[in-house]
Amino acid sequence: MYFAILMKKNKSIGTVGMGLMGTSITACLLAWGHEVVAVSTDLYLEPVLRSNIFSFLDQLAGEGKLSDSPATLMNHLIITDDLSKLQGIGLVVECITEDIAEKQQLFTQLERLLARDAIIASNTSAIPISQLQFGMKYPGRLLGLHWAEPAHISKFMEVICGDHSELQYADELMSLATSWGKEPALVRKDIRGFISNRMMYAMIREGLSLVEQGYATVEDIDRACRNDLGQWMTFAGPFRFMDLTGLSAYLKVMEDLFPELSQAEQVPEFMKKLVSQGHNGLSTGAGFYTYTAETAANWERLFMKFSLEIRRLSDVYPQDVGDRLNHD
Ligand SMILES: NC(=O)c1ccc[n+]([C@@H]2O[C@H](COP(=O)([O-])OP(=O)(O)OC[C@H]3O[C@@H](n4cnc5c(N)ncnc54)[C@H](O)[C@@H]3O)[C@@H](O)[C@H]2O)c1
């Protein structure tokens, strides 16, 4: 089906917003053979952007995932601050700042440029797609396309339908995502946070509550999650895991535990205080933990290394691995 986009429109894909995500998304698209027109408002950063994108491609080359050299693939990239260079492109991936008004303004500009059936895909983390569709001339062509960092490595992708999204475009995006080595999930009805963020924030809310009420420290919660959920989560999602270990025990625990889990609607004060004090994590040397410049760089380097290793492992154990009777 994705050939529909590639043949009916053309092989080029546009990306708008060259921050953290835009660069790794651009690298992913280049890696899978697309020509990419990347729109950045900060054109003076072009050498840095090119160097970052090249290094992402180099990582993929090291994994044996590229059919061309990083240098050759970089020739398929145009970086521009001129939105009109997107004219004639069949798919534009928006990855600008998480701000509803800015995104809506961009979509209005894009609709003036793009053909009526060109797809606009938003990488919003949590803005409902239906809200982004508001005011669009052809809202059926706007869908969520939710990537995870590092976008050139992670197999995660959510394709999200807003109230007005046309299913044929969702099908095209699902096929394209698969062609980029992702295991995409389709969110059929619009909901804030989609799937993975709703699951993750439910867990974070419980963790904050346990800390706030003095049941456990941040370190102890991190350690428990790493070694329990982290042990199986790349092999099986929560439903497969319940199948693996027997549903009946879960039912009993659900009945007892659900009423006691945090249902807090407010963010705890200690979380607000950390952010208001400028503690943003690695980038500021302090978050829930503290970092020197050297340890921050080391955490970042090792996280990238780990991402490549866990991607390798998840390639060996795809989602349906147990149904493949010839898999050893
Ligand atoms: N960081 C993550 O892990 C993550 C994960 C999933 C989704 N997202 C979503 O992806 C989007 C981008 O996130 P990010 O982390 O890359 O943010 P970022 O702040 O690193 O990058 C945003 C970039 O967009 C640029 N920009 C803003 N308005 C623009 C415009 N009109 N035209 C062109 N460029 C513009 C900014 O200059 C900046 O470089 C957000 O919607 C975010 O919620 C982020």
The ligand as an ORCA input file, in Angstrom:
! r2SCAN-3c Opt
* xyz 0 1
  N      11.438     14.634     22.672
  C      10.767     13.507     22.638
  O      11.207     12.470     23.179
  C       9.466     13.432     21.882
  C       8.856     12.174     21.700
  C       7.680     12.100     20.948
  C       7.117     13.247     20.421
  N       7.708     14.479     20.631
  C       7.076     15.641     20.042
  O       7.828     16.024     18.904
  C       7.732     17.445     18.734
  C       9.131     18.026     18.739
  O       9.757     17.671     19.945
  P      11.336     17.874     20.174
  O      11.663     17.147     21.440
  O      12.085     17.550     18.929
  O      11.371     19.452     20.440
  P      12.567     20.470     20.192
  O      12.253     21.664     21.006
  O      13.886     19.787     20.395
  O      12.433     20.831     18.645
  C      11.418     21.615     18.083
  C      12.054     22.370     16.933
  O      11.027     22.964     16.133
  C      11.488     24.244     15.728
  N      10.320     25.006     15.318
  C       9.392     25.596     16.100
  N       8.431     26.174     15.326
  C       8.787     25.926     14.034
  C       8.197     26.231     12.772
  N       7.047     26.911     12.689
  N       8.823     25.817     11.636
  C       9.976     25.122     11.699
  N      10.582     24.802     12.878
  C       9.977     25.194     14.026
  C      12.245     24.776     16.937
  O      13.144     25.795     16.561
  C      12.977     23.505     17.389
  O      14.212     23.363     16.713
  C       6.852     17.954     19.870
  O       5.520     18.035     19.424
  C       7.012     16.871     20.921
  O       5.912     16.818     21.808
  C       8.878     14.577     21.338
*
